[in-house]
């Protein structure tokens, strides 16, 4: 995606409520984002949802992309209503004034946009989402072989770093992670498993005289 921060790690290891994470690493400090960058972000956020539909079919799509959809919609809404990035609506701010917060404010505040303008805002947001959804879908369809290779590599290694991602994109077999061993797991996982086993052997059994100390 043009002007997008590069991916430096992808993992299918659950983290919190997320079933997997794609991590981006900015190449430079950014204080602002161009329209091109923002649209690239929207396209990227629909990658997982579109991949589900392409591989498993429309009836098997899950709610796993709910947070991505929420963030994409919010970016599109900000672009249209706050950042002046809609050609149709121009460089104006649209929406309700939320600067004051007090009891009863929701009743006394005035509506700042007409119903007609609100409709145009919805149309512009939908246009941004649809345009970038179609772009992401086209890219995934054109690179289905890479999609399958990425899935296979993630099932094997669970986490891919930037070097392995470059291998997959180039059509090569991804190199193993640096801490990968011949047993098919990472050294830190093996060490953790061994330490857990040692702890279990040191625990006194119920009824053992040592357990009373």
LODOTOR-676829 format. One record per residue (C-alpha): residue in one letter; chain; x, y, z. Coordinates in steps of 0.2 Angstrom, whole numbers. Example, Ala and Ser with C-alpha at 12.3 -4.5 7.8 and 13.67 -1.06 7.14 Angstrom:
BEGIN
<rest=A kette=A east=62 north=-22 up=39>
<rest=S kette=A east=68 north=-5 up=36>
! end
This chain:
BEGIN
<rest=X kette=A east=0 north=0 up=0>
<rest=X kette=A east=7 north=17 up=-5>
<rest=X kette=A east=14 north=28 up=10>
<rest=X kette=A east=9 north=15 up=22>
<rest=X kette=A east=21 north=10 up=37>
<rest=X kette=A east=29 north=-7 up=33>
<rest=X kette=A east=24 north=-23 up=42>
<rest=X kette=A east=38 north=-29 up=54>
<rest=X kette=A east=29 north=-43 up=62>
<rest=X kette=A east=13 north=-54 up=60>
<rest=X kette=A east=8 north=-67 up=74>
<rest=X kette=A east=-7 north=-78 up=76>
<rest=X kette=A east=-3 north=-80 up=95>
<rest=X kette=A east=-18 north=-73 up=104>
<rest=X kette=A east=-15 north=-56 up=113>
<rest=X kette=A east=-28 north=-50 up=125>
<rest=X kette=A east=-45 north=-51 up=115>
<rest=X kette=A east=-36 north=-51 up=98>
<rest=X kette=A east=-34 north=-68 up=90>
<rest=X kette=A east=-18 north=-62 up=81>
<rest=X kette=A east=-9 north=-46 up=78>
<rest=X kette=A east=-1 north=-37 up=63>
<rest=X kette=A east=12 north=-24 up=69>
<rest=X kette=A east=18 north=-9 up=59>
<rest=X kette=A east=34 north=0 up=61>
<rest=X kette=A east=35 north=18 up=56>
<rest=X kette=A east=51 north=23 up=46>
<rest=X kette=A east=50 north=41 up=52>
<rest=X kette=A east=41 north=51 up=66>
<rest=X kette=A east=25 north=57 up=59>
<rest=X kette=A east=15 north=72 up=66>
<rest=X kette=A east=2 north=71 up=52>
<rest=X kette=A east=-5 north=59 up=38>
<rest=X kette=A east=-8 north=62 up=20>
<rest=X kette=A east=-25 north=57 up=12>
<rest=X kette=A east=-15 north=43 up=3>
<rest=X kette=A east=-8 north=36 up=19>
<rest=X kette=A east=-25 north=37 up=27>
<rest=X kette=A east=-34 north=28 up=13>
<rest=X kette=A east=-20 north=15 up=13>
<rest=X kette=A east=-23 north=12 up=31>
<rest=X kette=A east=-42 north=9 up=27>
<rest=X kette=A east=-38 north=-4 up=14>
<rest=X kette=A east=-26 north=-13 up=25>
<rest=X kette=A east=-39 north=-15 up=39>
<rest=X kette=A east=-50 north=-24 up=28>
<rest=X kette=A east=-37 north=-37 up=23>
<rest=X kette=A east=-42 north=-50 up=36>
<rest=X kette=A east=-60 north=-49 up=33>
<rest=X kette=A east=-58 north=-50 up=14>
<rest=X kette=A east=-46 north=-65 up=16>
<rest=X kette=A east=-59 north=-74 up=26>
<rest=X kette=A east=-72 north=-72 up=12>
<rest=X kette=A east=-61 north=-77 up=-2>
<rest=X kette=A east=-55 north=-93 up=6>
<rest=X kette=A east=-70 north=-99 up=16>
<rest=X kette=A east=-85 north=-90 up=7>
<rest=X kette=A east=-97 north=-77 up=12>
<rest=X kette=A east=-107 north=-88 up=24>
<rest=X kette=A east=-91 north=-92 up=34>
<rest=X kette=A east=-86 north=-74 up=38>
<rest=X kette=A east=-83 north=-71 up=57>
<rest=X kette=A east=-84 north=-56 up=68>
<rest=X kette=A east=-65 north=-57 up=70>
<rest=X kette=A east=-63 north=-41 up=60>
<rest=X kette=A east=-75 north=-30 up=71>
<rest=X kette=A east=-61 north=-19 up=78>
<rest=X kette=A east=-53 north=-16 up=61>
<rest=X kette=A east=-70 north=-12 up=53>
<rest=X kette=A east=-73 north=1 up=68>
<rest=X kette=A east=-56 north=9 up=65>
<rest=X kette=A east=-58 north=10 up=46>
<rest=X kette=A east=-75 north=18 up=48>
<rest=X kette=A east=-68 north=30 up=61>
<rest=X kette=A east=-54 north=36 up=50>
<rest=X kette=A east=-66 north=38 up=35>
<rest=X kette=A east=-78 north=48 up=46>
<rest=X kette=A east=-64 north=59 up=53>
<rest=X kette=A east=-57 north=62 up=35>
<rest=X kette=A east=-74 north=68 up=29>
<rest=X kette=A east=-80 north=78 up=45>
<rest=X kette=A east=-65 north=85 up=53>
<rest=X kette=A east=-50 north=84 up=41>
<rest=X kette=A east=-57 north=92 up=26>
<rest=X kette=A east=-52 north=78 up=15>
<rest=X kette=A east=-68 north=76 up=5>
<rest=X kette=A east=-69 north=85 up=-11>
<rest=X kette=A east=-88 north=85 up=-11>
<rest=X kette=A east=-89 north=93 up=6>
<rest=X kette=A east=-73 north=103 up=6>
<rest=X kette=A east=-62 north=110 up=20>
<rest=X kette=A east=-75 north=112 up=33>
<rest=X kette=A east=-79 north=104 up=50>
<rest=X kette=A east=-96 north=95 up=52>
<rest=X kette=A east=-104 north=88 up=67>
<rest=X kette=A east=-110 north=92 up=84>
<rest=X kette=A east=-100 north=104 up=95>
<rest=X kette=A east=-95 north=92 up=109>
<rest=X kette=A east=-83 north=105 up=118>
<rest=X kette=A east=-95 north=108 up=132>
<rest=X kette=A east=-99 north=94 up=145>
<rest=X kette=A east=-112 north=97 up=158>
<rest=X kette=A east=-129 north=90 up=164>
<rest=X kette=A east=-143 north=93 up=151>
<rest=X kette=A east=-131 north=98 up=137>
<rest=X kette=A east=-137 north=85 up=126>
<rest=X kette=A east=-154 north=93 up=127>
<rest=X kette=A east=-149 north=111 up=124>
<rest=X kette=A east=-136 north=109 up=111>
<rest=X kette=A east=-140 north=114 up=93>
<rest=X kette=A east=-138 north=103 up=78>
<rest=X kette=A east=-125 north=110 up=67>
<rest=X kette=A east=-128 north=100 up=51>
<rest=X kette=A east=-144 north=99 up=41>
<rest=X kette=A east=-152 north=82 up=37>
<rest=X kette=A east=-146 north=84 up=19>
<rest=X kette=A east=-128 north=87 up=24>
<rest=X kette=A east=-129 north=73 up=36>
<rest=X kette=A east=-134 north=62 up=21>
<rest=X kette=A east=-120 north=68 up=10>
<rest=X kette=A east=-108 north=64 up=25>
<rest=X kette=A east=-114 north=46 up=25>
<rest=X kette=A east=-112 north=45 up=6>
<rest=X kette=A east=-94 north=51 up=7>
<rest=X kette=A east=-89 north=40 up=21>
<rest=X kette=A east=-97 north=25 up=12>
<rest=X kette=A east=-88 north=30 up=-4>
<rest=X kette=A east=-71 north=30 up=5>
<rest=X kette=A east=-74 north=13 up=13>
<rest=X kette=A east=-81 north=5 up=-3>
<rest=X kette=A east=-66 north=12 up=-14>
<rest=X kette=A east=-53 north=5 up=-2>
<rest=X kette=A east=-62 north=-11 up=1>
<rest=X kette=A east=-62 north=-15 up=-17>
<rest=X kette=A east=-44 north=-10 up=-19>
<rest=X kette=A east=-39 north=-22 up=-5>
<rest=X kette=A east=-50 north=-36 up=-12>
<rest=X kette=A east=-42 north=-34 up=-29>
<rest=X kette=A east=-24 north=-35 up=-22>
<rest=X kette=A east=-28 north=-51 up=-12>
<rest=X kette=A east=-36 north=-59 up=-27>
<rest=X kette=A east=-21 north=-55 up=-38>
<rest=X kette=A east=-9 north=-62 up=-24>
<rest=X kette=A east=-19 north=-78 up=-18>
<rest=X kette=A east=-3 north=-88 up=-19>
<rest=X kette=A east=6 north=-76 up=-7>
<rest=X kette=A east=-10 north=-77 up=4>
<rest=X kette=A east=-9 north=-96 up=5>
<rest=X kette=A east=10 north=-95 up=8>
<rest=X kette=A east=8 north=-83 up=22>
<rest=X kette=A east=-5 north=-94 up=30>
<rest=X kette=A east=6 north=-110 up=29>
<rest=X kette=A east=21 north=-100 up=36>
<rest=X kette=A east=10 north=-94 up=51>
<rest=X kette=A east=3 north=-111 up=55>
<rest=X kette=A east=21 north=-118 up=55>
<rest=X kette=A east=30 north=-104 up=65>
<rest=X kette=A east=15 north=-94 up=73>
<rest=X kette=A east=25 north=-78 up=71>
<rest=X kette=A east=34 north=-70 up=56>
<rest=X kette=A east=46 north=-56 up=57>
<rest=X kette=A east=51 north=-44 up=43>
<rest=X kette=A east=64 north=-55 up=35>
<rest=X kette=A east=52 north=-69 up=34>
<rest=X kette=A east=38 north=-58 up=27>
<rest=X kette=A east=50 north=-52 up=13>
<rest=X kette=A east=53 north=-70 up=9>
<rest=X kette=A east=35 north=-74 up=7>
<rest=X kette=A east=31 north=-59 up=-3>
<rest=X kette=A east=46 north=-63 up=-15>
<rest=X kette=A east=39 north=-81 up=-17>
<rest=X kette=A east=52 north=-89 up=-7>
<rest=X kette=A east=51 north=-102 up=7>
<rest=X kette=A east=52 north=-92 up=23>
<rest=X kette=A east=68 north=-94 up=33>
<rest=X kette=A east=65 north=-101 up=51>
<rest=X kette=A east=65 north=-89 up=65>
<rest=X kette=A east=82 north=-86 up=74>
<rest=X kette=A east=76 north=-95 up=89>
<rest=X kette=A east=69 north=-110 up=79>
<rest=X kette=A east=75 north=-127 up=82>
<rest=X kette=A east=74 north=-144 up=73>
<rest=X kette=A east=60 north=-150 up=85>
<rest=X kette=A east=48 north=-138 up=77>
<rest=X kette=A east=47 north=-125 up=91>
<rest=X kette=A east=56 north=-110 up=97>
<rest=X kette=A east=70 north=-112 up=110>
<rest=X kette=A east=61 north=-101 up=123>
<rest=X kette=A east=46 north=-111 up=122>
<rest=X kette=A east=56 north=-127 up=125>
<rest=X kette=A east=65 north=-119 up=139>
<rest=X kette=A east=49 north=-113 up=147>
<rest=X kette=A east=42 north=-131 up=145>
<rest=X kette=A east=57 north=-139 up=153>
<rest=X kette=A east=57 north=-126 up=168>
<rest=X kette=A east=38 north=-130 up=171>
<rest=X kette=A east=43 north=-149 up=171>
<rest=X kette=A east=56 north=-145 up=184>
<rest=X kette=A east=44 north=-136 up=195>
<rest=X kette=A east=32 north=-150 up=194>
<rest=X kette=A east=45 north=-163 up=200>
<rest=X kette=A east=49 north=-151 up=215>
<rest=X kette=A east=31 north=-149 up=221>
<rest=X kette=A east=28 north=-161 up=236>
<rest=X kette=A east=14 north=-173 up=234>
<rest=X kette=A east=-2 north=-172 up=245>
<rest=X kette=A east=2 north=-183 up=260>
<rest=X kette=A east=20 north=-182 up=258>
<rest=X kette=A east=29 north=-177 up=275>
<rest=X kette=A east=38 north=-163 up=266>
<rest=X kette=A east=21 north=-155 up=262>
<rest=X kette=A east=18 north=-151 up=280>
<rest=X kette=A east=33 north=-140 up=281>
! end
